[in-house]
């Protein structure tokens, strides 16, 4: 079991930055694939970024490449999402997710993850 708590969301203007945090408790994040997803109103939950359990290479959805950076601090048991050059289309509730059984082919699928945080709202205005 692992509990995930996100923080760091807020209201910003286009072009500004935010850093989201996902603090885990109960188990070390090094035993999980850790991911960020987001869900905008009326849309399906979308994969944003992830670290697989088995390697340290990050994965990103194309729309955030070059703007977002996922990182983790194993000593703090926390995963971060640094979001730069934010756009209005980045507006969504951002969720942290974890699972120990993720394979590459399912990494971008929300249904593959067993553990979720409560979400944090990110709103980007023009």
C-alpha positions as CSV (number, residue, x, y, z in Angstrom):
1,X,0.0,0.0,0.0
2,X,1.1,3.5,-0.7
3,X,-0.6,6.8,-0.1
4,X,-0.1,9.7,-2.4
5,X,-0.7,13.4,-1.7
6,X,-0.3,16.1,-4.4
7,X,0.4,19.7,-3.8
8,X,1.5,22.8,-5.7
9,X,-1.3,23.6,-8.0
10,X,-2.7,27.0,-8.5
11,X,-3.8,29.8,-10.8
12,X,-1.1,31.2,-13.0
13,X,-0.8,33.2,-16.2
14,X,0.3,31.8,-19.5
15,X,4.1,31.5,-19.7
16,X,4.5,31.1,-16.0
17,X,5.7,28.1,-14.0
18,X,4.5,25.8,-11.3
19,X,6.0,22.8,-9.5
20,X,3.8,20.0,-8.4
21,X,4.8,17.6,-5.6
22,X,3.6,14.1,-4.9
23,X,4.6,12.9,-1.5
24,X,4.3,9.2,-0.9
25,X,3.9,7.3,2.3
26,X,3.8,3.6,3.2
27,X,6.3,2.4,0.6
28,X,9.4,3.7,-1.2
29,X,8.7,5.3,-4.5
30,X,11.7,3.4,-5.9
31,X,9.5,0.3,-5.9
32,X,6.9,1.9,-8.2
33,X,6.5,3.3,-11.6
34,X,5.5,6.9,-10.7
35,X,3.4,8.9,-13.1
36,X,1.5,12.2,-13.5
37,X,-1.8,12.3,-15.3
38,X,-4.2,15.2,-15.9
39,X,-7.9,15.5,-16.5
40,X,-9.5,18.6,-18.0
41,X,-13.3,19.2,-17.7
42,X,-15.2,16.9,-20.1
43,X,-12.1,15.0,-21.2
44,X,-10.5,11.7,-20.4
45,X,-7.6,11.4,-18.0
46,X,-4.4,11.9,-19.9
47,X,-0.9,10.6,-19.3
48,X,1.6,13.5,-18.8
49,X,4.9,12.0,-17.6
50,X,6.4,9.0,-15.8
51,X,9.4,7.3,-14.3
52,X,9.4,3.5,-14.7
53,X,10.4,1.4,-11.7
54,X,12.9,-0.4,-13.7
55,X,14.9,2.5,-15.1
56,X,15.4,6.2,-14.6
57,X,14.5,7.4,-18.0
58,X,11.5,9.8,-18.0
59,X,8.6,9.6,-20.4
60,X,6.5,12.5,-21.6
61,X,3.4,13.1,-23.7
62,X,4.4,15.0,-26.8
63,X,2.5,18.1,-25.8
64,X,4.6,18.8,-22.7
65,X,8.1,17.8,-24.0
66,X,10.6,20.5,-23.5
67,X,8.3,22.3,-21.0
68,X,7.7,19.8,-18.2
69,X,10.2,17.8,-16.2
70,X,9.5,14.9,-13.9
71,X,11.9,14.2,-11.2
72,X,12.1,12.3,-7.9
73,X,13.8,12.5,-4.6
74,X,14.0,9.0,-3.1
75,X,15.2,10.4,0.3
76,X,12.1,12.6,0.5
77,X,9.9,9.9,-1.1
78,X,8.5,12.6,-3.4
79,X,8.0,13.0,-7.1
80,X,7.9,16.4,-8.7
81,X,6.5,17.8,-11.9
82,X,8.2,21.1,-12.9
83,X,5.9,22.8,-15.4
84,X,7.4,25.8,-17.4
85,X,5.9,27.9,-20.2
86,X,2.4,26.9,-19.1
87,X,-0.4,27.3,-21.6
88,X,-4.1,27.6,-21.1
89,X,-4.5,24.1,-22.6
90,X,-2.5,22.7,-19.6
91,X,-5.4,23.6,-17.3
92,X,-6.6,20.4,-15.6
93,X,-6.6,18.5,-12.4
94,X,-3.2,16.9,-12.1
95,X,-3.0,13.4,-10.4
96,X,-0.1,11.4,-9.2
97,X,-0.2,7.7,-9.7
98,X,1.8,4.7,-8.7
99,X,2.0,1.0,-9.5
100,X,4.6,-1.7,-9.1
101,X,3.5,-3.8,-12.1
102,X,3.6,-1.4,-15.0
103,X,5.0,-2.5,-18.3
104,X,6.0,-0.2,-21.0
105,X,3.0,-0.9,-23.2
106,X,0.6,0.1,-20.4
107,X,2.5,2.9,-18.8
108,X,0.3,5.6,-20.4
109,X,-3.0,3.9,-19.4
110,X,-4.7,5.2,-16.3
111,X,-6.4,1.9,-15.7
112,X,-2.9,0.3,-15.2
113,X,-2.3,2.2,-12.0
114,X,-3.6,1.0,-8.6
115,X,-2.7,4.0,-6.5
116,X,-3.8,7.6,-7.0
117,X,-3.6,10.9,-5.2
118,X,-6.6,13.2,-4.7
119,X,-5.4,15.6,-7.4
120,X,-4.4,19.3,-7.5
121,X,-5.9,21.9,-9.7
122,X,-3.8,23.8,-12.2
123,X,-5.4,26.7,-14.0
124,X,-3.6,28.7,-16.6
125,X,-5.1,32.0,-17.8
126,X,-4.3,34.1,-20.8
